[in-house]
Amino acid sequence: MRGWIYTALVAVPLALAAAPPALAQQAGKQQVRIAKGSPLAKVFFSEPALVLDDDGTYAGAMQRVGKELARDCGAVESYGWDFKGMPPEQQQQRANTVYEGTMQAFQRAGFTVAEKKVRALPDPETLVYTADGKEKRLVMMWSPVQDATLLLICDAGKAPPPAPAAKTAPGKK
């Protein structure tokens, strides 16, 4: 998982979020925030994630992706997992563990997850998914960023009501 089209835009917020709290305070930033899961999806991650601040870059990317998928992205959550200092093989193993465990958690929570190809993001290492639950529709984007993995989740609205059951004509079965 290497090289993403928005690497420069994403790496800086991730690096600041991964900075030690004292350094973050010196830089005028808030303390590092950790999330055990997504409040939007009501799903726990396989490993706690850094909560990333969005200057509009993440929301803009998700708006483009959502538009192509005919979904309006509302609220956007942004998370990162930092693997800096690990050998490349260990980084890849940990990224795989985070990705697989988190995606399984979405499925266990009742979401139907489907990978989508999106022209707005031509990088083959960036993965886009729709996740449809009983009450909520989401769009998710996983992206490799240098020594880290990024997950963006947007609220794509309420799930549509179930289709009415087909009625059979009287006397026919």
C-alpha positions in Angstrom: 0.0 0.0 0.0 2.1 2.9 -1.2 1.6 6.3 -3.0 -1.7 8.0 -3.0 -2.8 11.0 -5.2 -3.5 13.1 -2.1 -0.3 12.0 -0.2 1.0 15.5 0.5 -2.4 16.8 1.6 -3.0 13.8 3.9 0.5 13.2 5.3 0.8 16.5 7.1 -2.4 16.1 9.2 -1.5 12.5 9.9 2.0 13.5 11.0 0.6 16.2 13.3 -1.9 13.8 14.8 0.8 11.3 15.4 3.1 13.8 17.1 3.6 13.5 20.9 1.1 15.6 22.8 3.7 18.1 24.0 4.9 18.7 20.5 1.3 19.0 19.3 0.6 21.6 22.0 3.7 23.5 21.1 2.6 23.7 17.5 -0.7 25.1 18.7 -2.6 21.9 17.9 -5.0 20.0 20.1 -3.9 16.9 22.0 -3.8 13.7 20.1 -7.2 12.0 20.1 -7.7 8.3 19.9 -10.8 6.5 18.7 -11.7 2.9 19.5 -14.4 3.0 16.8 -16.6 5.1 14.6 -19.5 6.9 16.3 -21.1 7.4 12.9 -21.1 3.7 12.0 -21.3 2.5 15.6 -18.5 0.0 14.7 -15.3 -0.7 16.7 -12.0 -0.7 14.9 -9.7 -3.7 15.2 -7.1 -1.4 16.7 -7.6 2.1 18.1 -7.0 4.9 15.5 -5.8 8.5 15.6 -8.6 10.9 15.0 -7.5 13.3 12.2 -8.6 16.9 11.9 -10.0 17.9 8.5 -9.2 21.2 6.9 -11.8 20.4 4.2 -9.4 18.1 2.2 -11.0 14.9 3.4 -14.6 16.1 3.1 -13.8 17.4 -0.4 -12.4 14.1 -1.5 -15.4 12.2 0.0 -17.8 14.6 -1.8 -16.2 13.8 -5.1 -16.3 10.1 -4.4 -19.9 10.3 -3.2 -21.0 12.2 -6.2 -19.6 9.6 -8.5 -21.4 6.9 -6.5 -24.7 9.0 -6.6 -24.5 9.4 -2.8 -24.3 12.7 -0.9 -21.7 12.7 1.8 -22.7 14.5 4.9 -20.6 14.2 8.1 -17.1 12.9 7.5 -14.9 11.0 10.0 -11.2 10.7 9.4 -8.9 8.2 11.1 -5.3 7.1 10.7 -3.0 4.3 11.9 0.7 5.2 12.1 3.2 2.5 11.4 6.3 4.7 11.5 9.5 3.1 12.8 8.4 -0.5 11.8 10.1 -2.5 9.1 8.2 -2.5 5.8 7.0 -6.1 6.2 5.7 -5.4 9.7 4.0 -2.2 8.5 2.2 -4.2 5.8 1.1 -6.9 8.2 -0.3 -4.3 10.6 -2.0 -2.4 7.9 -3.6 -5.6 6.7 -4.7 -6.5 10.3 -6.3 -3.1 10.8 -8.0 -3.2 7.4 -9.3 -6.8 7.6 -10.4 -6.5 11.3 -12.2 -3.2 10.7 -14.0 -4.4 7.6 -15.1 -7.6 9.4 -16.5 -5.4 12.2 -18.6 -3.5 9.6 -20.0 -6.8 8.4 -20.7 -8.1 11.9 -22.5 -4.8 12.6 -24.9 -5.7 9.8 -23.5 -3.6 7.0 -23.4 -4.9 3.4 -20.0 -3.8 2.2 -19.2 -3.5 -1.6 -16.0 -2.3 -3.2 -16.5 0.4 -5.9 -14.2 1.6 -8.6 -14.2 5.4 -8.7 -12.7 7.5 -11.5 -12.2 10.4 -9.1 -9.5 8.4 -7.4 -7.4 6.7 -10.1 -4.8 5.3 -7.6 -5.3 1.5 -7.5 -4.1 1.3 -3.9 -6.9 3.5 -2.6 -10.0 1.4 -1.9 -13.6 2.8 -1.9 -16.5 0.9 -0.4 -20.2 1.5 0.1 -21.6 0.1 3.3 -25.3 -0.2 3.6 -27.0 -1.0 6.9 -30.5 -1.2 8.1 -30.6 2.5 9.1 -27.6 4.1 7.5 -25.6 4.2 4.3 -21.9 5.0 4.3 -19.1 5.6 1.9 -15.6 4.5 3.1 -12.2 5.2 1.6 -9.0 3.4 2.7 -5.7 4.8 1.6 -2.1 4.1 2.2 -0.1 7.2 3.2 3.7 6.8 3.6 4.1 4.9 6.9 0.4 4.9 7.7 -3.1 4.0 6.7 -6.0 6.4 6.4 -9.7 5.6 6.7 -12.4 8.2 5.8 -16.1 7.5 6.4 -18.9 9.6 5.3 -22.6 9.5 6.2 -24.4 9.0 2.9 -27.9 9.2 4.4 -30.5 6.9 5.7 -31.0 3.5 4.2 -34.0 3.5 1.8 -37.1 1.8 3.0 -37.5 -1.9 2.1 -39.3 -2.5 -1.2 -42.9 -3.5 -0.7 -43.6 -7.2 -1.1 -45.0 -8.1 -4.5 -48.7 -8.8 -4.4 -50.1 -11.8 -6.1 -53.3 -11.6 -8.1 -56.3 -13.3 -6.6 -56.6 -16.9 -7.5 -52.9 -17.1 -8.6 -50.1 -18.6 -6.6 
